[in-house]
Amino acid sequence: MDIKTLNLKIKKKIFDNISCQSLSIEDKTFLHEKHKSHNKNKFHIKLIIKSKELKLLNKIDSNKKIYSILSNEIKEYIHSIQIQIL
């Protein structure tokens, strides 16, 4: 899967499951290309989510919710995920 397709899939899943005002996804894979554990088929991404729903949760619970929603993508296509909730 390429990053563009992955981004579309992530956006759809998050918007379908969480009330969000905005969501942006940054590809940070380039920062990790020289690492020994780098796999060209897995991405390093940063999610920036503006969500009143997630802000009401503590950080651990909000992250658990996102990880649960994206569990298949994390297993198959995401090596590292950074989450920022606004």
N, C-alpha and C positions, 0 to 999 in steps of 0.2 A: 504494500500500500504506500502511496506517496503522501507527502505531508499535506497537500491540498485536500485530498480525499479524507484523510484523517481529521483535519480541522473541521470539515463539514459534518462529519459523523459526530465528533465531540460536541459541536455547537447544537446539533439537533437533539442529542441525548440530554444535554444539560437544560436547554430551553424547554424540553418536554417534561422534565422532572423537577425543575426548580424555578421559582419565580425570580427572574433576573431582569434588571434594568439594562444591563449591558454585559458583554463577554468579549474579551479579546484573547487571542492565542498567539504566543510568540514561540517561534522555533529557535531553541537554544542549542541545537545539536552541534553546530559549528564549534562551540566552546569545548566540546568533549571528543572531537575527532581523533586526537592524538593519544587518548587514554587507551590502555591495553584492553579494557573491557568494552570498548566501542564496537557496536554492531551496526552496520550500515542499514539494517532493516528495522532498527528501533530508534525512536526519537526522544530527544530531551525537550520538553515543552514547559512553558510557563502560562498558566491560566490567570487572567485578571478578571475577576467577576464582581460586578456591582449587583448586590442582592440584599434586600432588606430581610428576606427570609433567612439567609445564611448568617447575616450579622446578628440575628437574635440567638443563634446557637453559639456555644463556645467553640473555640478553634478546632478542638479535637473532633467534636461531633460534626461540624461543617465539613472538615476534611474527610471524615468517614463516609459522609453522604456522597461526596464527589467520587471518592474511590469506589464506592459501591456502584454508582451509576456507570462509571467507566471501567469496571473490572475486566471486561473482555479486551478492551483496547490496551489496558495496562499489561495484561498477560501477553498479548500478541505484538503490539506496536510501540509501546512506550517504555523506555528504559528508566526515565526519570521525569518526575512531574513536580513542578513548583506551583503553589497555589497562593494567590493574593486575593483577599476578599475586601472589597471596599464598601 
